[in-house]
Structure formats: C-alpha cells, structure tokens
Amino acid sequence: MVTPFFANKGFHPKLKVSIEPVVLEAAHQVATDLKELHLYLRDQISRALKQYEVHSASRHLLIPPFKVGDTVWLDARNI
C-alpha cells in the first residue's frame, strides 16, 4: 500500500531534492528546475495558509470556558 501521491508521482512528498551528485547537464537542469518549483510551491502554500488563517480567525467564535461537570448540548450532525 502506498499513498496516492507516491503512486502518481513516484516519490514521497517530503523527499529532499538535491542537485549535488548530478553529472549530466540536462539532468542537472531538470533537478535545478524541480528544486525551484518545489520552493515556489512551498512558498505559495504557506501564503495561502496564512491568508486562510487571517480570514477564518475573524469568523470563529471563542471557545467558552467549560469546566469539568458542566452540562452542554452537542450538535453531532457534522461529526
């Protein structure tokens, strides 16, 4: 059993991309391009997550200070 990412791409998403042991110029260029793409995508995902946090934080209610033994109602429709 493998993850869908591994099955589709052939490597694990946390794989570190290194260009040190590459000998051929074409292979070196591909590795360099992949490294640049990887850094760009990580930056874009990080920016998207920060934007999501900013917009979602203003719409969330603060958690009430529940104490052990308090009676609460739980809406389990979305669980």
DSSP file (Angstrom, degrees, kcal/mol; ACC not computed):
  #  RESIDUE AA STRUCTURE BP1 BP2  ACC     N-H-->O    O-->H-N    N-H-->O    O-->H-N    TCO  KAPPA ALPHA  PHI   PSI    X-CA   Y-CA   Z-CA
    1    1 A M              0   0    0      0, 0.0     2,-0.3     0, 0.0     0, 0.0   0.000 360.0 360.0 360.0 131.7    0.0    0.0    0.0
    2    2 A V        -     0   0    0      1,-0.0     0, 0.0     2,-0.0     0, 0.0  -0.891 360.0 -95.2-130.3 163.0    1.3    3.4   -0.9
    3    3 A T     >  -     0   0    0     -2,-0.3     4,-2.4     1,-0.1     5,-0.2  -0.382  36.4-114.0 -72.3 156.5   -0.1    7.0   -0.7
    4    4 A P  H  > S+     0   0    0      0, 0.0     4,-2.3     0, 0.0     5,-0.2   0.866 117.8  55.0 -59.3 -35.4   -1.8    8.4   -3.8
    5    5 A F  H  >>S+     0   0    0      2,-0.2     4,-3.0     1,-0.2     5,-0.5   0.935 109.6  45.6 -63.5 -45.1    0.9   11.0   -4.1
    6    6 A F  H  >5S+     0   0    0      1,-0.2     4,-2.1     2,-0.2    -1,-0.2   0.902 112.9  51.0 -64.2 -40.4    3.6    8.3   -4.2
    7    7 A A  H  <5S+     0   0    0     -4,-2.4    -1,-0.2     1,-0.2    -2,-0.2   0.884 118.6  37.3 -64.9 -38.3    1.5    6.2   -6.7
    8    8 A N  H  <5S+     0   0    0     -4,-2.3    -2,-0.2    -5,-0.2    -1,-0.2   0.883 131.2  25.5 -81.6 -40.0    1.1    9.2   -9.0
    9    9 A K  H  <5S-     0   0    0     -4,-3.0    -3,-0.2    -5,-0.2    -2,-0.2   0.687  94.2-127.8-102.7 -22.0    4.5   10.9   -8.7
   10   10 A G  S  <<S+     0   0    0     -4,-2.1     2,-0.3    -5,-0.5    -4,-0.2   0.557  78.4  70.1  86.9   7.0    6.8    8.0   -7.8
   11   11 A F  S    S-     0   0    0     -6,-0.4    -2,-0.2     4,-0.0    -1,-0.2  -0.980  86.4 -95.9-150.8 162.6    8.3    9.7   -4.7
   12   12 A H    >   -     0   0    0     -2,-0.3     3,-2.0     1,-0.1     0, 0.0  -0.577  31.6-127.2 -80.2 140.0    7.3   10.8   -1.2
   13   13 A P  T 3  S+     0   0    0      0, 0.0    -1,-0.1     0, 0.0     0, 0.0   0.711 108.7  55.9 -63.4 -19.5    6.3   14.5   -0.9
   14   14 A K  T 3  S+     0   0    0      2,-0.1     2,-0.2     0, 0.0    -2,-0.0   0.264  78.7 130.2 -93.8  12.7    8.8   15.1    2.0
   15   15 A L    <   -     0   0    0     -3,-2.0     2,-0.4     1,-0.1    -4,-0.0  -0.462  59.9-127.1 -65.5 132.8   11.7   13.9   -0.2
   16   16 A K        -     0   0    0     -2,-0.2     2,-0.6     1,-0.0    -1,-0.1  -0.696  16.8-138.8 -84.0 132.2   14.5   16.4   -0.2
   17   17 A V        +     0   0    0     -2,-0.4     2,-0.4    18,-0.1    -1,-0.0  -0.825  26.3 178.5 -94.8 121.5   15.6   17.5   -3.7
   18   18 A S        -     0   0    0     -2,-0.6    14,-0.0     1,-0.1    17,-0.0  -0.955  22.6-171.8-125.2 143.2   19.4   17.7   -4.0
   19   19 A I    >   +     0   0    0     -2,-0.4     3,-0.7     1,-0.1    13,-0.1   0.265  60.6  98.7-114.8  10.6   21.5   18.6   -7.1
   20   20 A E  T 3  S+     0   0    0      1,-0.2    -1,-0.1     3,-0.0     8,-0.0   0.941  82.6  42.1 -68.4 -50.2   24.9   17.8   -5.8
   21   21 A P  T 3  S+     0   0    0      0, 0.0     2,-0.3     0, 0.0    -1,-0.2   0.352  84.5 118.7 -84.0  11.1   25.6   14.3   -7.3
   22   22 A V    <   +     0   0    0     -3,-0.7    -3,-0.0     1,-0.2     6,-0.0  -0.606  35.1 177.3 -81.5 131.3   24.2   15.0  -10.8
   23   23 A V        +     0   0    0     -2,-0.3    -1,-0.2     5,-0.0     2,-0.1   0.866  53.7  76.7-100.8 -47.3   26.7   14.7  -13.6
   24   24 A L  S  > S-     0   0    0      1,-0.1     4,-2.3     2,-0.0     5,-0.1  -0.400  73.2-136.5 -71.1 142.2   24.8   15.3  -16.8
   25   25 A E  H  > S+     0   0    0      2,-0.2     4,-2.4     1,-0.2     5,-0.2   0.897 104.2  49.7 -65.6 -41.6   24.0   18.9  -17.7
   26   26 A A  H  > S+     0   0    0      2,-0.2     4,-2.2     1,-0.2    -1,-0.2   0.917 113.2  46.5 -64.3 -43.0   20.4   18.2  -18.8
   27   27 A A  H  > S+     0   0    0      1,-0.2     4,-2.5     2,-0.2    -1,-0.2   0.885 111.4  52.5 -66.0 -37.9   19.8   16.1  -15.6
   28   28 A H  H  X S+     0   0    0     -4,-2.3     4,-2.4     2,-0.2    -2,-0.2   0.901 108.8  49.7 -63.9 -40.5   21.3   18.9  -13.6
   29   29 A Q  H  X S+     0   0    0     -4,-2.4     4,-2.6     2,-0.2    -2,-0.2   0.906 111.0  49.3 -65.6 -41.5   19.0   21.5  -15.2
   30   30 A V  H  X S+     0   0    0     -4,-2.2     4,-2.5     2,-0.2    -2,-0.2   0.923 112.2  48.3 -62.8 -43.9   15.9   19.3  -14.6
   31   31 A A  H  X S+     0   0    0     -4,-2.5     4,-2.2     2,-0.2    -2,-0.2   0.900 111.9  49.5 -63.6 -40.2   16.9   18.9  -10.9
   32   32 A T  H  X S+     0   0    0     -4,-2.4     4,-2.4     2,-0.2    -2,-0.2   0.917 111.2  49.2 -64.1 -43.6   17.5   22.6  -10.6
   33   33 A D  H  X S+     0   0    0     -4,-2.6     4,-2.6     1,-0.2    -2,-0.2   0.902 111.4  49.6 -62.5 -41.7   14.1   23.4  -12.1
   34   34 A L  H  X S+     0   0    0     -4,-2.5     4,-2.6     2,-0.2    -1,-0.2   0.895 110.0  50.9 -64.6 -39.7   12.4   20.9   -9.8
   35   35 A K  H  X S+     0   0    0     -4,-2.2     4,-2.2     2,-0.2    -2,-0.2   0.923 112.2  46.4 -63.0 -44.9   14.2   22.4   -6.8
   36   36 A E  H  X S+     0   0    0     -4,-2.4     4,-2.3     2,-0.2    -2,-0.2   0.902 113.5  49.0 -64.7 -41.6   13.0   25.9   -7.8
   37   37 A L  H  X S+     0   0    0     -4,-2.6     4,-2.8     2,-0.2     5,-0.2   0.906 109.9  52.1 -62.9 -42.1    9.5   24.7   -8.4
   38   38 A H  H  X S+     0   0    0     -4,-2.6     4,-2.2     1,-0.2    -2,-0.2   0.921 111.5  45.8 -61.1 -45.7    9.4   22.9   -5.1
   39   39 A L  H  X S+     0   0    0     -4,-2.2     4,-2.1     2,-0.2    -1,-0.2   0.900 113.2  50.4 -64.9 -40.8   10.5   26.1   -3.2
   40   40 A Y  H  X S+     0   0    0     -4,-2.3     4,-2.4     2,-0.2    -2,-0.2   0.932 111.7  47.2 -62.6 -46.5    7.9   28.2   -5.2
   41   41 A L  H  X S+     0   0    0     -4,-2.8     4,-2.5     1,-0.2     5,-0.2   0.891 110.5  51.9 -65.5 -39.5    5.1   25.8   -4.4
   42   42 A R  H  X S+     0   0    0     -4,-2.2     4,-2.2    -5,-0.2    -1,-0.2   0.905 110.9  48.9 -61.7 -40.6    6.0   25.7   -0.7
   43   43 A D  H  X S+     0   0    0     -4,-2.1     4,-2.3     2,-0.2    -2,-0.2   0.911 111.6  48.6 -64.9 -42.7    6.0   29.5   -0.6
   44   44 A Q  H  X S+     0   0    0     -4,-2.4     4,-2.4     2,-0.2    -2,-0.2   0.897 111.7  48.7 -66.1 -40.4    2.6   29.6   -2.3
   45   45 A I  H  X S+     0   0    0     -4,-2.5     4,-2.4     2,-0.2    -1,-0.2   0.908 110.9  51.4 -65.5 -40.9    1.1   27.1    0.1
   46   46 A S  H  X S+     0   0    0     -4,-2.2     4,-2.0    -5,-0.2    -2,-0.2   0.914 111.2  47.5 -62.2 -43.2    2.5   28.9    3.1
   47   47 A R  H  X S+     0   0    0     -4,-2.3     4,-2.4     2,-0.2    -2,-0.2   0.912 111.1  51.0 -63.6 -43.2    1.0   32.2    1.8
   48   48 A A  H  X S+     0   0    0     -4,-2.4     4,-2.3     1,-0.2    -2,-0.2   0.900 109.9  49.9 -62.8 -40.7   -2.4   30.6    1.2
   49   49 A L  H  X S+     0   0    0     -4,-2.4     4,-2.3     2,-0.2    -1,-0.2   0.894 110.3  50.1 -64.8 -40.0   -2.4   29.1    4.7
   50   50 A K  H  X S+     0   0    0     -4,-2.0     4,-2.1     2,-0.2    -2,-0.2   0.908 111.2  48.7 -65.3 -41.3   -1.6   32.5    6.2
   51   51 A Q  H  X S+     0   0    0     -4,-2.4     4,-2.2     1,-0.2     5,-0.2   0.905 111.0  50.9 -64.5 -40.5   -4.4   34.2    4.2
   52   52 A Y  H  X S+     0   0    0     -4,-2.3     4,-2.7     1,-0.2     5,-0.3   0.912 108.9  51.3 -62.3 -42.7   -6.8   31.4    5.3
   53   53 A E  H  X S+     0   0    0     -4,-2.3     4,-1.9     1,-0.2    -1,-0.2   0.904 110.0  49.7 -61.9 -41.7   -5.9   31.9    8.9
   54   54 A V  H  X S+     0   0    0     -4,-2.1     4,-0.9     1,-0.2    -2,-0.2   0.939 116.7  39.9 -63.5 -47.5   -6.5   35.7    8.8
   55   55 A H  H  < S+     0   0    0     -4,-2.2     4,-0.3     1,-0.2    -2,-0.2   0.855 118.2  46.1 -73.7 -35.2   -9.9   35.4    7.1
   56   56 A S  H >X S+     0   0    0     -4,-2.7     3,-1.0    -5,-0.2     4,-0.7   0.804 102.6  64.5 -79.2 -27.3  -11.1   32.4    9.2
   57   57 A A  H >< S+     0   0    0     -4,-1.9     3,-0.5    -5,-0.3    -1,-0.2   0.847  98.9  54.1 -64.3 -32.8  -10.0   33.8   12.5
   58   58 A S  T 3< S+     0   0    0     -4,-0.9    -1,-0.3     1,-0.2    -2,-0.2   0.662 110.3  47.7 -75.6 -13.8  -12.4   36.7   12.3
   59   59 A R  T <4 S+     0   0    0     -3,-1.0     2,-0.3    -4,-0.3    -1,-0.2   0.476  91.6  93.1-105.8  -4.5  -15.3   34.3   11.7
   60   60 A H    <<  -     0   0    0     -4,-0.7     2,-0.3    -3,-0.5    -4,-0.0  -0.701  69.6-131.4 -92.8 141.8  -14.7   31.8   14.6
   61   61 A L        -     0   0    0     -2,-0.3     2,-0.1     1,-0.1    -2,-0.1  -0.622  29.2-105.7 -85.3 148.5  -16.2   32.2   18.0
   62   62 A L        -     0   0    0     -2,-0.3    -1,-0.1     1,-0.1     0, 0.0  -0.453  39.0-104.8 -70.8 148.0  -14.1   31.9   21.0
   63   63 A I        -     0   0    0     -2,-0.1    -1,-0.1     1,-0.1     0, 0.0  -0.600  37.2-119.7 -75.0 126.9  -14.4   28.6   23.0
   64   64 A P        -     0   0    0      0, 0.0     2,-2.1     0, 0.0    -1,-0.1  -0.301  31.3-101.0 -63.8 152.5  -16.4   29.2   26.2
   65   65 A P        -     0   0    0      0, 0.0     2,-0.1     0, 0.0    -2,-0.0  -0.492  49.5-170.7 -77.5  79.2  -14.6   28.4   29.4
   66   66 A F        -     0   0    0     -2,-2.1     2,-0.3     4,-0.0     6,-0.0  -0.399   4.9-154.8 -69.6 146.4  -16.1   25.0   30.1
   67   67 A K    >   -     0   0    0     -2,-0.1     3,-2.2     1,-0.0     2,-0.1  -0.860  32.9 -85.0-118.1 157.3  -15.5   23.4   33.4
   68   68 A V  T 3  S+     0   0    0     -2,-0.3     3,-0.1     1,-0.3    -1,-0.0  -0.410 117.8  25.2 -59.9 128.4  -15.5   19.7   34.3
   69   69 A G  T 3  S+     0   0    0      1,-0.3    -1,-0.3    -2,-0.1     2,-0.1   0.290  86.1 138.8  98.3  -9.1  -19.1   18.7   35.1
   70   70 A D    <   -     0   0    0     -3,-2.2     2,-0.5     1,-0.1    -1,-0.3  -0.417  53.1-126.2 -67.1 144.4  -20.8   21.4   33.0
   71   71 A T        +     0   0    0     -3,-0.1     2,-0.3    -2,-0.1    -1,-0.1  -0.814  37.2 173.5 -92.2 129.3  -23.8   20.2   31.0
   72   72 A V        -     0   0    0     -2,-0.5     2,-0.4    -6,-0.0    -6,-0.0  -0.935  31.0-125.7-134.4 156.7  -23.6   21.0   27.3
   73   73 A W        -     0   0    0     -2,-0.3     2,-0.5     2,-0.0    -2,-0.0  -0.874  23.6-156.7 -99.7 135.5  -25.6   20.3   24.2
   74   74 A L        -     0   0    0     -2,-0.4     2,-0.9     2,-0.0    -2,-0.0  -0.961   8.8-149.9-117.8 121.4  -23.6   18.8   21.3
   75   75 A D        +     0   0    0     -2,-0.5     3,-0.5     1,-0.1    -2,-0.0  -0.799  18.8 179.2 -87.6 104.8  -24.8   19.1   17.7
   76   76 A A    >   +     0   0    0     -2,-0.9     3,-0.9     1,-0.2    -1,-0.1   0.190  49.3 104.1 -95.8  15.3  -23.5   15.9   16.2
   77   77 A R  T 3  S+     0   0    0      1,-0.2    -1,-0.2     2,-0.1    -2,-0.0   0.838  87.1  40.2 -67.1 -31.0  -24.8   16.4   12.7
   78   78 A N  T 3         0   0    0     -3,-0.5    -1,-0.2     1,-0.2    -2,-0.1   0.292 360.0 360.0-101.2  10.3  -21.4   17.3   11.3
   79   79 A I    <         0   0    0     -3,-0.9    -1,-0.2     0, 0.0    -2,-0.1   0.445 360.0 360.0 -92.6 360.0  -19.4   14.7   13.2
